[in-house]
Amino acid sequence: MEMNSATPPRALTIAGSDSGGGAGIQADLKTFAALGVFGTSAITAITAQNTLGVTTVAEVPVEVISDQIDAVVSDIGIDVVKTGMLSSTQIVECVVEAVERLELAPLVVDPVMIAATGAQLLQDDAVESVRNQLVPQASVVTPNVPEAETLTGVEIESVEDMELAGGELVMMGANAAVVKGGHFDDGTGRVNDVLVTKEGAHTFTTLRIDTTSNHGTGCTFASAVAAHLAHGLELEPAVEMSQRYVWNAMANAESIGGGQGPLNHMWAHSYDPNEQD
């Protein structure tokens, strides 16, 4: 589908729904909107969750997931795809089939495994499917440190280890990998995100924020990368700007819920109905 001058970039997120609004589809669509991208979705699972934890997960039938993807692509079209919670081997295989059949690219893969509250979101037997089938399709894969360790077997204790794990993911077939350092505290008060491509590695560093408003950071970062790619940015500036966006969304977050709260995805936007004409 050709875009006219009035058509915004279009992004498709294939992920689970978070009833608490902090992660998953909800975080993805908020990020797309905040960054000037028209967001569409294919929901893979419905979760009952809030800032305290996940209580229920119900997978969407694979034929319905496939139909959602087909419906969006056949009419609206997409300029980038982002995957999140895929839950099971069957769902991973369904998404890979659609990516190959519809030639969906660029593809940002967030290999969601564990929720910020600790709930398991990817079944153990699906890890191999992510590793062997989904990662090789990725334009960029964006694991946090525990996810990178699970996918690669590399024990991460330094930035050099993050580079090594990213290199392993590229060797698996991904065009690039960003190993996110939020889970790795080296005591310096900083967070390192390491981008690895076939050409080498680049580390992006920012100040660590001491906050409980960190639910959905991984979803938000991957969606921000996808949005920047949809706007036509190259990967390195897309990663840098996405790190900055997530930092500001955390720094400007309001206290919501009694546990690990959501980010403020719309931190750069404000609305007061009393000030409207």
DRENMARKE-865949 format. One record per residue: x, y, z of N, C-alpha, C, CB in turn; residue in three letters. Coordinates in steps of 0.1 Angstrom, whole numbers, plus 5000, padded with zeros to 4 digits. Last residue first. Glycine has a CB too. Layout:
DRENMARKE-865949
XYZXYZXYZXYZALA/...
end
This chain:
DRENMARKE-865949
489452555242488352645237487052575234488852715224ASP/490852425272490452405258489352515254489952265255GLN/491352425299492152515291491752515276493552495292GLU/490052215310489652355314490352465306489952375329ASN/491251995301490052025295489552165299488951935299PRO/494551965294493652015305492352065299494352135313ASP/497251775286495851805282495051855295495151685275TYR/500451735271499551765283498251805278500251875291SER/503351545263502051595259501251625272501251495250HIS/505551415271505751535264504451605259506651505251ALA/504451185284505151285292505451415284506551235297TRP/502950965278502651095272503251215279501151115272MET/503750755294504050755280503850885273503250645273HIS/504950725323504050825317504450835302504250965324ASN/504750375333505450495329504450605325506450465317LEU/503050215361503350235347504150365345502050245339PRO/504450055392503450135384503950155369503250265390GLY/504449805412505249855402504449925391506149745395GLN/501849885435503149805432504049875423502749675427GLY/499550025437500249995449501549925448499449925459GLY/498650295414498650155419499550145431499050055408GLY/500750545404499550475401499650335406499250475385ILE/502350845404502150725412500850665410502350755427SER/503750935372502950965384502750835392501551025380GLU/506850995355505750905359505050955371506150755360ALA/509051115346507851195347506551115351507551265334ASN/510950915344511251035353509951115355512251125346ALA/509850745325510050705339510150825348511250605340MET/509950905303508650845307508650795321508250735297ALA/512650955301511751065304510351015309511651155292ASN/513550695294514050765306513050875311515450815304TRP/512250655270511850575282512350635295512550435281VAL/513550845254512150855256511650775268511350795244TYR/516250755255515850895260514350905263516351005251ARG/515950515241516450515255516050645262517950495255GLN/515150625217514250535224514650525239514150395218SER/517350755207516150835210515150755218515550875197MET/519050525204519450635213518250725217520450735206GLU/517650375185517950325198518250435208519150225198VAL/517750555163516450505168516650445183515850395159ALA/520450585158519750695164518350655169519550805154PRO/520850305149521550365160520850485166522950405155GLU/519050265127518850185139519550255151519350045138LEU/517650555110518550445111518550385125519950485107GLU/514150645106515450665112516350535110515350695127LEU/511550635096512650635087514050645093512450735077GLY/509450595112509650735107510850745098509950825119HIS/509850335119508750365110508850505105507450355117ALA/511950365137512250305125511150335114512350145126LEU/510450485158511450565152511850495138512650575161HIS/508750265164508150395160509250475152507550475171ALA/510650075173509750045161509250175156508649955165ALA/511550205196512450175185511650145172513350045188VAL/509150205210509750335206510750315195510450395218ALA/508849935215507850005207508350145202506550035214SER/510949885231510849815218509949885209510449675220ALA/510350045254511550065246511450005232512750005254PHE/507849935262507950075257509150105249507850165269THR/508549675270507549695259507749835253506149675264CYS/510349755291510749675279509849685267510849525283GLY/508649895309509849955303510249885290510949975313THR/506549795323506349815309507549885302505149895306GLY/506949955353506249845347506049875332504849825354HIS/508150145368508950075358508349965351510250035364ASN/508050315393507250325381508050275369506850475378SER/509650315414508850195413507950205400507950175425THR/513050435410511550455409510850315409511150535397THR/515750585404515250505415513750535416515950555428ASP/517350565373516350635380515850535391515150675371ILE/520650605360519650515366518650595374520250405374ARG/521550785331521450785345520350685350521250915351LEU/522850605302521950705308521950685324520550695303THR/524450505272524450515287523550635292525850535292THR/525050275248524250395251524050395266522850405244PHE/527550135229526950135242526250275244527950105253THR/527849925201527850065206527050065219527150165195HIS/529749695181528949725192529049875196529249645204ALA/529749575146530349605159529349635170531349715158GLY/528549495123529649585122530349615135529149725116GLU/526349345129527449275123528749365122527049225109LYS/525649495161525349465148526449385142525049595139THR/524349575193525349495185524749465171525649365193VAL/523949805218523549775205524649695198523149895197LEU/523249805252524349775242523749725229525249665248VAL/522750035277522049955267523049935256520750025262ASP/523450095311524050075297523149985289525450015298ASN/522950325336522350205329522950205315520750215328VAL/524450425367524150445353523650315347525450485345ARG/525550395391524450485390523950505376524750615397GLY/527450205395527850335390526750435389528450315376THR/526649945401526950035412527450175408528049975420GLY/525649795381527049785384527549875394527849805371ASP/522849615376523349735384524749715387522449755396ASP/520749515352522149495356522649625363523049455344PHE/518349575343518349475353519749445358517849335347HIS/518849755322518149805334518249705346516749825331GLY/520249715298520949695311520149735323522149765310GLY/519449525269519149635278519649605292517549655278LYS/520949465240520849405253520649525263522049315256VAL/519749465208520049565219519849485232519049685218VAL/520949335177520449315191520749435200521049185196ALA/520349265142520949345153520349305166520849495150ALA/519449065126520249165120521049255131519449255111ASN/519548735139519048865140519948965133518848905155ALA/521048495138520248535126519648675127519248435123GLY/522748405157521548325155520748375143520648335168MET/524548615156524948495150523748395148526048425159MET/523048795171523248825157523748695150524348935156VAL/523248665196521948685190522048715175521148785197LEU/525948685201525348555199524048565192525248485213GLU/526148965204526848895193526348765190528348895195GLY/524848985228524349055216524948995204524549195216GLY/526748855244525348805243524648855230524548825255ALA/528849035242529048895238527648835235529748815249LEU/527849265253528249265239528349125234529649335238GLU/527449175279526349215271526649215257525849355276MET/530149135286529249025285527949055277528948965299ASP/530849405287531549315277530749185275532949275282GLU/529449495309529049545296529649455285529549685294VAL/528949205330529649325326529049375313531149305325SER/527748965334528249035346528949165343529148945354GLU/525848715322526148855320526548925333525048935313ILE/526448415306526248475320526748615319526948395331GLU/524848295278525948375283525548435297526248495273VAL/522648175267523548095276524748165282523947965270GLY/520848295251522248275246523048185255522948405244THR/518348325263518448295249519848245244518048415241LEU/519048375290518248265287518348225272516748285290THR/520448625287521148505293520348375289521248515308GLU/518348785277519548755269520348635274520548885268ALA/516648785299516248725286517448695277515248825279GLU/518248925318517848785320517348715308516748775331PRO/518649175304519749085307519348945310520549145319VAL/516149205277516849255289517949155293515849285301ASN/516349205241516149145254516749225265516849005254PRO/515349285213515649375224515549305238514749495223THR/516449255179515849195191516349265203516249035191VAL/515849375147516549395159515749325170516649545162VAL/514749225127515649335123516449375135514749455117SER/514348875130514349005136515249105129514748995151ALA/514348615123513448705115513648845119512048665116GLN/515748475142516348495129515548585120516448355123PRO/513848485164515048575164515648585150516148515174VAL/511948285157511648425157512848515156510848455169LEU/513348025157512448065146512148215145511147995147GLN/515047985178515347925165514547975154515247775166ASN/514048135200515448135197515748085182516248035206ARG/511348075201511748215200513248215194511648285213VAL/511547795204510847855192511247995190509347845193SER/512747775229513447725217512847785204513447575216GLU/510747885245511947955244512747905231512847925256VAL/508547715248508447815237509747895235507347915239ALA/508747565270509047495257508947595245507947385255ASP/508147755290509447705289509747645275509747605300ASP/506048035280506247895284507647845281505147805278GLN/506248355291506548265280506848125285507848325273LEU/505648475314504748515303505148435290504848655300LEU/505548445349506048395337505148415325506348245338GLN/505748735371504948625364505548575351503548675362ALA/507148945381507748815383506948705376507748785397GLY/506549205375506149155388506549015391504649175389THR/507449225349508149305359507749255373507849455358ALA/507248895335506649025338507549095348505149025342ALA/509348725313508848745327508348885328510048715337ILE/509548735284509548605292508948615306510948555293MET/509648875253509048885266508948745273507648945266VAL/511648985232511348845236510848835251512648765235PRO/510749195208510949205223510549065229510049315230ASP/511749255177511349145186511749175200511949015181VAL/510749435149511349455162510849345172511149595168VAL/511149425116510549345127511349375139510449195123LEU/510349635087511349575097510549515109512249685102PRO/508349355076509649415079509549565079510749365070ALA/506749075064506649185073508049235078505749155085LEU/505848895044507048965043507049095051507349005028GLU/503748725047503348865044504648955042502448925054LEU/505048495054504048495043503848635038502748425048ARG/506748565076507248515064506348525052507648365065GLU/504848655095505948735091506548695078507048735102VAL/503148425097502648555091503748645087501748615102ALA/505048245108504348215096503848335089503248115097GLU/505548375133506648355123506048325109507548245127VAL/503048355145503548485141504648475131504048555154VAL/502848075148501848145140502348285136500548165149CYS/505048025164505047965151503948035142504747815151GLU/504148155188505348195181505348145167506648135188VAL/501847995193501748135190502948195183501348225202ILE/503047745199502047755188501847905183500647705192GLN/504547805221505247765208504247785197505647615209THR/503348095238503447955236504147925222502047885236SER/503848395244503348295253503648145250501848305254SER/504348635234503848535225503448405232504848515214LEU/504648975240504348845246503648755236503348875258MET/505749125211505949125225505548985231505049225232GLY/506949265180506249155188506649175203506749025182THR/506249515156506849485169506149365176506849615178LYS/506749625123506049535132506849515145505849395125VAL/506149905101507049835110506149735119507849935120VAL/504349985084505650025081506649955090505750175081ASP/501349825070502249855081503649905075502349735090ILE/497849845061499249835058500049865070499549925046GLY/495049845061495749965066497249965062495649965081ILE/494349595047493749725045494549845049492449725053ASP/496149385052495349385039494749525036494349275039SER/497049425078497949435067497249455054498849315066VAL/494749375094495449505095496249525082496349505107VAL/494049115087493049225086493749355085492049215097ALA/496248965094495848975080494949095078495148845075ASP/496248985122497349035114496949055099498548935114ILE/493848865128494049005131495149065123494349015146GLN/494248605118493248685112493448835115491848635116ASP/496248515137496548525122495548615115496548385116SER/494648515160495848605159496248625144497048535166ILE/492748325153492348465155493448565154491548475169VAL/494348095151493648145139493148285141492548055136GLU/495148075178496148115168495448155155497148005165VAL/493148215204493448115194494248155183492048055189PRO/494848375231493948395220494248285210494048535213VAL/495248265265495748285251494648295241496648165248GLU/494948425294494148345285494648375271492648385286ALA/496048445327496448455313495648365305498048425311VAL/495748615358495148525348495748555335493648535348THR/497348775375496448665381495948565371495348735389THR/500248945380499348885370498648775376500248835357VAL/500649235402500949105396499949065385501049005407GLY/500449505409500849405419501249275413499849395430LEU/499349655390500749685394501349585404500849825399THR/497649395373497649535378499149555382496649565389ASN/495849165351496949215359496849355363498249195352GLN/494848925331494249005342495449045351493148925350ALA/495548915296495948895310495148985319497448935312THR/495148755266494548855275494948825289492948845274ILE/497248735237496748685250496148795258497948625258ALA/497648865213497948725214497448655227499448705214THR/496249095192496349055206496548905206495149095214ILE/497549315171497049175170497249125184497749095159ALA/496949665162497349555171496849425167496949585185SER/498349985153497449875152497849765160497249835137THR/499050335154499250205160498050105157499450205174GLY/500750575137499350515139499550375143498550535125PHE/503050785155502850675146501350615148503850565149VAL/504050975173503551015160503350905150504451115154GLY/504750905198505850925189505350945174506750815189LEU/502350865211503250965216504251005206503850925229ALA/501450635197500750765196501550875201499450755205ALA/503350445205503150475191502450615189502350375183PHE/502850435233504150485227504050525213505150365229THR/500250335233500550465239501850525233500550465254LYS/500650085222499850185215500050325220498350145216LEU/502349965241502749985227502050095220502649855220ASP/500749965264502050045264502450065250503149975272ALA/498749785255498449915259499650015259497849915273GLN/500149545249499449625238499249765242498149555235ILE/502549565276501849495265501249595255500749415271GLY/501749785304502649705295501849655284503449595303ALA/499749925318501149965319502149905309501649935332GLY/497149845320497449955311498949995311496650075315GLY/496049635333496449745341496949865333497449705351GLY/495649445314494449515319494849635327493549415326SER/497449405286497649425300496549505306499049495303ASP/497649165260496949275266497249285281495449275263SER/500549075240499449045250498849175255499948965261GLY/501149135204501549115218500249085227502249245223ALA/502149295179501649165181502049125195502149065170ILE/501649615165502149535176501449405178502049625189THR/502449795137501549685142502249615153501349575130LEU/502250125125502950025132501949915137503750075144ALA/502850375100501850275106502650165112500950215095ARG/503150725096503750595097502750495104505150595103PRO/500150895082501250875092501950745091500750905106PRO/499251045053499250915060500450915069499350805050THR/499451265037498651275049498651155057497251315046ALA/500751185014501451285023500651305036501451415016SER/500150835012500150965007500651065017498651005003ASN/501750525007501350625016501250755009502450635028MET/500650224991501450344990500850445001501350404976GLU/500849885000500050005000500950125000499150005012MET/
end
